[in-house]
Amino acid sequence: MKGDARARRVPYVGLVALLGVLVLVVVAFGGSAGAASTTKSTSATGSLDCNGFSTTQSPIKNSTACTDVRGFATSNQNTWGGRFYDNGHYIGHDEPDLTFLSDRPGSGNNVSWTETLPRDPIAMPTVKTPGSDVTHWFELSVAPWFSMALCNPESYPLQPCTPNSDSNAPTDSYPGGGSSFLEMQFYPPGDAPFVDSVSCDNEHWCASLHINDLECTLNFATCNPNCEEPTNFAFVQRNGIPTGPPSPQEATTASFLPNGDTLLMNPGDQLRVHIWDAPAPGGGHALEVSINDLTTHQSGYMQASAANGYMATSMADCSGTPFNYEPEYNTASRGNIVPWAALQTDISTQFEIGHWEPCTKVDDIIGDGPGGSGDPIYATCIGPYEPSTDSGAEVSDAACYPLGDTHGTLNSDPNEVAGCLDDIFQNGDLDFDGTSYYPDWPIGTKPTDRFPGSFVQSPPTTEGQGYSQAFIQTDVALSESTCTSDNQSGCTVPPQGPGNFYPYWSEAKSDSGKCTILFGNVSSGKGVNDFGKDAQYGEDLFSTLGYPEFEGPVMPNTCK
């Protein structure tokens, strides 16, 4: 791939045409509606497929953090070997997750989180010695997020659902109500612009209300190849108005560009995040996210409502219907999950990792980004993190951008380091050679000369009450080429890569009794419990679930 891509430049909307060349390589990896009108997408670009593999539409943003789709023991054109394939492409990636459980009414549809955003080292990132470089947050996780299951009869398994009801939970005899997946995502500074890469700018954190649907029938027997995983997206705004159309059918470049009303947050700010079912314009309810910055006293919000342009997608023809997304469940009980998602969760905190690899330089232009001819996209990472050839299902490093890139007409803040997102020809770092898989993670709450500080999160609450239980899980084994149903010894945490490291959850308790959640490489310090580091991810449930998923035991939530 790297040799073939050299010196070729095609328009960005033509990148999808290149994907067909790679299919054989990848396959070898073995609520309530608003208005009744619908919109059929006729534009060349949009958000009909979060993974970028729609057969009729190129993505506007090539580095979207999508919901990872589970596999099934069943084999057909969409799932085999315990893995899901989007138009023949494996699209799994890596999402270590901490899920909270509660039988308390409202715990599945009304959750609050308090957290402090981390700070980066003062020095700029370096690309010299993997495992010993200066590292910033955008290299470790492109999108930390909070989750919630949402009710949508137009999403897998295409069954009716009743908002805010535990009757939607799947059982042995019932596939569950139609489900969508909320990822209330945060984006770190340092690698702008967002439409091309990771960040809103080089100084601030920003956030979004991001929802994925899945347009497949039961057990993935049939999927619509034009819109397999459609995405609704809007930034959290100080005025609550999206920067552009949020829906898969009508999204534009403006949808992914922050404006003067986008809520920008400083590293070190303390936030209160509230996710709940709120009254919607025109009647009814819709999911709403609000962020109160307790440090700057600014606030922002976004509602997933028909009035704001959110749409449910029809599997039949990919058309969109204005829609009020609402929470799926009343409680956060153990079986209340999104039945098509790899993570077995409703209410959780998670870090989207394995989407970044630093480079000394990048090579092999394959197209132009949204910034025009001054915004070339490169395919190849050159530097100490990158082996001579990619392995496993990874067939390219694209999308890659050089140090100091301002992305043509987008005129963004200059990129702090050359690097690649591994997101155009597959959905993540499938040979595990990027920064996420080296011990470059936070070792405490404050940054050091080399490492950033950790997120500092308080456990979630519902109406001021804590969640009684929690468990830790990861879907990293889905992306390991060594992990098969015949060779489950190849399903490992950490994954088999040169860094031989995997980040983990820790809990810290102060003398006053205050308890916080940390993530990264925090194992020392007074009152720190690292839950056995990688041992916290528990056992591989391949034989139980039909796909490789590591889950630890359900534990009492002692951090309430």
N, C-alpha and C positions, 0 to 999 in steps of 0.2 A: 504493500500500500504506500509506504513512504517513498519508494522510488517512483511509483506510478504518479503520485501526486505532485512531484517536483515541477515547479515553474508553470503549473496550470492555474489559470484564474477563470472562474465562472461567476456569473451573478449569484448573489446569495440565495435567491429564490430557486436557483438551479441546483443547489446542493443535494436536494433529495434525489435527483437523477443519478448522482454518484452512488447512492446507497445500494442500488441493485447490484453493483459490482461486488459488494461486500457480503451479500446475503449468504452465499455458500460458505464463506469463511466463518460467519457468526453461527450459522446453524450447526456447524461441526462441533460447537461447544457442548454439544450434547446435554317532602313538606307540601306544601300547598302552592298551586300556581297563582300567578297574578293575572295579567291580561292573557286572553286566549290566542292572540295572534302568534304566528311562528315566523322564523327567519331562516331561509336557506342560504348557506354560505356559497358565494360565487367568487370570492376573492382568492388570489393566488397565495396569500399568506394569512395566518390566523393562529388559533389555539385549539384546533380540532383534535390534535393528538399531542399530549404533553411530551411524549418521547420523540417527536419529530418525524414519525414514520407514516403519516397519513399518505395514502396513495393519490390524493387529489389536492393537497395543500401543504406548502412549506411552512415551517414554524417562523413566527416573528422573532422569538427569543430562543436561542439554541442551547441555553444552559439552565433550563427550568428544573427545579427540584421536584420530581414527580413522586406520587405514591407508589411504592414498590408493590407489585402484584404477586400473589402467591402462585404456586403450582398445584396440580392435582395428580393423583396416581393415574388418572385417565390419560391416555395418549390420543391426541388428535392434531389437527393442523395448528392449533393455538397453544397447546400444552403437551410437553413430553419430558420424561426424565425428572418430573417434579418441578419443572420450570415453565414460566409463561413466556410466550414469544409474540411480539407485536410485528405483524407482517414478516415473520421469519427471523426477526432480530431479538436476541435476548436483551431485555431492558432492565434487569435487576440492578440494584446498587446497595448501599450499606447504610443501615439506620439503627444504631444502638439506642435502646428505648427503656424508659422507666415508667411503667404503667401503675396507676393507682386504682384501687377497688373500694367500692362502698355500696351498701344496700340502702343508704339513706335517700329518701325521696328528693329529687332535684340534683343529685350528685352526677347524673349523666347529662344534664342540660343547663347547669348554672354553676360555673367554676371560676374561681379567682386564683391568680398566681401573683406572688411578689418576687421580684428578682432584681439583682444589680448587674448591669451590663459590664463586661470585662474590659480591661485596658490592655493595649499592646505594649511591647518594649519600645523605648524611645528610639532605638536604632532601627534603620530600615532592614527588611528581610535580606538575608544572605543566601547564596547558592554555592557553597563550597564543599561542605562535608556533611552528607546526610546523617542526621542524628545529633549534629552539633551546630546547626545553623541558627541564626536569629529567625524567629518564626512569628508571624502575625495570624490573627484569628481567621482571616479569609482563606488562608492556606489549610486550615484544619477542618473547618465546617462552613460550607457555603450557606447553610440555612438551619440554624437551631429552630425548633418549632414546638408548639403545643397542639395536641390533636383533639378531635371530637368526631364521633360518628354522626352522620346527617341522614335524614329521611329523604329519599328521592325514588319514586316508583319507576323512573326512566333509566335508572342505573342498575347494574347487576344486583340481584338475580332477576330484575324486571318484574318484581312482585309489588302489590300494593303495600303501603306502609302508613302507619298512624304516627304522626309526630309525637315525640315525648312519651313513648310507650314501650315498655319492656316486652310487649307482645311481638315486637319485630325480631327478637333474638332468634338466630338459627338453632335448630335442634336436629336430632337424627332423622326425623321425618319431615322437617320443614326447612327450606333453604334460607329463610330469613326474609325480612322486608327489603325493598330496594334501598341501597345504601350508597352514599357518597362519603368522601373522606376530607375533613377539614385539616389543613396544616396552617396554623397561624404562625407564619414564618418571620424570623428576624434575619437581617442581612448586615454583615460586618463591613466596616470601612476599608478602603485601600485598593479596591480593584474595580473601579467604575469603567464604563457606565453600566447600569443595571440591565438595560436591554441587550447588551452584548456580553455581559459577564456576571459579576457577583454583587457589586456595591452601588449605593446611591451616590456616594462621593468618598473622598479620602479621609473625612473627618468624623462622620456620623454613622450611627446605626439607623436603619429604617425597618419597616415591617409591612406585612400584607395580610389580607384575608384571601387565602388560596384554597380552592376546592377542586378535587378531582372526582370525576365519574368514571364508570367502566361500562362500555357498550358491548356487552357479551351476554349470551344466554347461559343457563345453568351449566356448570362444569366447563365453561368456555367452549361449548360445542360449536357455537357460531359467534363470531365477532364481526362488527362492521369495520373493514380495513381502512375506511376513510376517516374514522373518528373513534379509535379504540379507547383512548383515555383523554377525553376532553377536559379542558381546564377553564375555570372561572378565576379571574385574578384582578385584584385592585389593591393599591397601597392603602395603608391606614392614613387617613387625611385629617387635618385639623378641622376642616369643614365638612367631612363625611362625604365629599363628592369625588367619585373616581376621576383619575387623570385622563382616562380614555375608556371606551367600552370594555367592561369586564368579560363579556361572554365569549365562548369559543368561536361563535359565528361572526361576531362583529369587532373583535379585538383589532387594534391598530398599534403602530409603534408608540403612539402617545400613551397607550395603556401601560407600558412598561418604562415610561420616563417620569421620574418625580417632577413635581412642579412646586410653586411657591407655597402651596398648602399641604404638602407632604410632611408628616410628622417626622422630624429629624431629632435623634437622641444622641447624647454625648456618651462616650465611654465613661463608665463610673456612675452613670445616672441610676437611681433606684426607681423601678417601675411597679405599678399595680396594673395587672392585666385582668380584664373581666370578659368572659365568653358566655353568652346566654341567649335565650329566646326572647326577643324584644318586640314591642308593638311596631307594626310596619305601616308605611304610608298607604292609604286606601283600604285599611282594615287588615285583620289577620296579624300574624307574627312572622318574624324572620330572624335568623341568626345574626347576632351583632357582636363585634369585638371592639372593646374600648381600651385605650392605654392612657393612664395618667402618669406623667413623669413627675415623681414626687420631689425631684431635685430642681428642675427648671420651672415646675408648675404649669407646663404646657400639657395639652391633651389632644388625642385624636381618636377617631372611630371609623368603622366601616360596617355597613349592613349588607348581607347577602340577600338582597331583595329584588323583586321585579322592578321596583321603582328605580333602583340603582343600575339596572341593566343586566343583572345576573339571569342566566338562562339554563334550563334543563335541556339536554340534548336527546333527540330521538334516535334510537338505534336503527330505525327503518331507513332514514334518509339524512341523518346528521343535522336536521333542522333544529332550531332552538325555540323554546317556548319560555317567555318571561316567567320567572319562578321565584317563590320565597323559600329558600332553603331553611329548614328547621332541624333542631337536634332530633336524633332518632330515638334515643332512650330517655327514660325517666331516671334510672339509677345507673351507676357504674359497676354493676354486678359482673362476675367473672365471665359469663357467656355472652355479654353484650358487646359484640365486635362488628367490624365491617367484614362481611364474609368473603370478600375478594382480595383483601389486603394481606400482605405477607405478615405484618405485625398483628398479633392477636390483641387488639386494644380498642378502647374508647377514649378514656381520659389519660393522657400521658405527656411527658416531656421527652424530647428526642433531639439528637444531633445528626444532621445529614452530613456524612463524612465520605471521603474517598472520591472527591470531585476536583482535586487540585494537585498539580505537580509543578514545582518550580524548575526553571531552566536558566542556563547561562545565555542561551539565545534560542530563537525559534526559526523554523525553515519550512519550505514547501507551501507556497500560497495556493489555496484551493478555491478562494472566492472572496467576495466583498461583503462586509457586514452592513448593518443599517446606516452606517456613516459614509457609505459610498466608496469611491475608489481610494480614498485616504484611510479606509478602515479594512485593510486586508485581513483575512482569516488564514492562519497557518495550521499545518497538520502535524508538524514534527517538533518534539522537544529535544534539545541537545544540552547535555549537562550531566552532572554526577548522579542524578536520580534516575536517569533513563538508561536502560540497557541497550545494547546494539539493536535488538529486535524486540517487539512486543510479544507477549505470550498469552496463553489462554484464549479468551474470546476478545481480547483487546487488539484491535486492528489499526488503530490510529490514536494519536494524542489530541486531535482537534476537539474543541476550538482553542487555538493558541494565539497569544498576543505578546509583542515585545515589551521590554522595559521602557517606560516613559510614554507608551502609546496613549494618544488622546482621541483616537477613534474618529478621525475624519471630521465630517460636519457635525458630529455629536459634541465635539469640543469638550470632552470630559476631563476630570482631573487625571493627571498622568498615572499610568499603572506603576505601582511601587516595585514590581519585579516582573521579569518575563516568566510566563507560565502557561499551562494548558489545563483545560477543564474536563477533557476526556468525555465530551458530551454530545458530539455530532454523530459518530459512527457506532457508539455504544453508549450506555448511560452510566458511566462511572469508571473508576480506576480498577479494571478487572485483573491486572497483574500486581496490584497492591504495592507499587513502587513510589507512590506519592507521599507527601508530608504526613497525611493522616496515620500512616502505618510506621512511623518512627517515634521514638520517645521525646518528641518536641512539644508535648502538651503541657498545660499548666501544672505546676507542682504545688500551687497554693492559690490563695485568693488575690494576691498582688503580683504584678509582672516582675520578672527579673531582667537581667541584661539580655537573656536569650529567649525566655518563655513569656507568653502572655499570662495574665491572671485568669482564673476560672470564672465562668458564670457563677453567681451565688444566688441560689433559688430557695425560697421557702416552699414547703409542701403545699399542694393545692387545698383550697377550702371550698365548701358549698354553703352559702348563707352563714359563713363564719365557723362552720364545723369541719373538722378534718376528715380524711379518708382513712378507713381502718386498716387496709392492707395494701401491699405493693408487690410487684415482681419485676425482674429485669430480663430483657430479651434482646436478641439481635438476629437479623436475617442475613448476616454476612456470608454464611455458608452457601446461600443461593448463588452467589457470584464466584464461588471457588470452582475452578475447572477440575480440581482433584476430588470434588465431592459428588458422588453418584450413589444411586440406590444400591449398586453392587459393591461400592467401596466407601462405606460411611466412615472409615478411618481417615479418609481424605477431607472430612468436614471438620474444620479446626477453628479455634479461637486462641491465639491470633491466626489470621489467614497466612498461607505460605507465601511470603514475600521477603525481600531483602531486609526490611526494617525489623521484622519479627516482633512487632508491638501492636497492641490494641488498647485504645482508651477505655476507661471504666468509670463507674459511679462511686462516689464516696459520700459519707455523711460526717458532718462536723458538729459537735456539741460544745458550747461554751460553759464556763462555770456557772453562768446565770441561768442555764437551761435552754438558751436559744439554740435551735437546730437548723442547719442549712444543708442543701444538696450541692455537691460540687461534681465536676466532670473533667476527666483528663488523666492525670498521673499523680493524683494526690493520695499519698499513702502514709505520710508522716505528719506530726503535729499533735498538739494536745487535743484530745477528744475526737480524733479522726478514726472512722471505721471504713476500710476500703472493701469490705465484703469479699475478701479473698482475691481481689483484683479480677483477672479474667475468669476465675472460677465462679464468679457471680452470675455468669451467663448460663450456667447449668448444663443441661443435656440437649443433644440433638434429637429432635422429635420427628425425624424423617419418616420412620416407620409408623408413627401415630397420625401425623397430619398429612402425609403424602408429599411433603416437600421439606427441605432442610431448614429448620428453624430452631435456634438455641433458646431455651427458656429456663430461667432459674426458678426456684421454689417460691410459692406465695409466702410472704413474710408479714408479720405484724408491722404496721407503720409506727415505728417508735419515734419518728421525727415529726410529730404533730404539734 
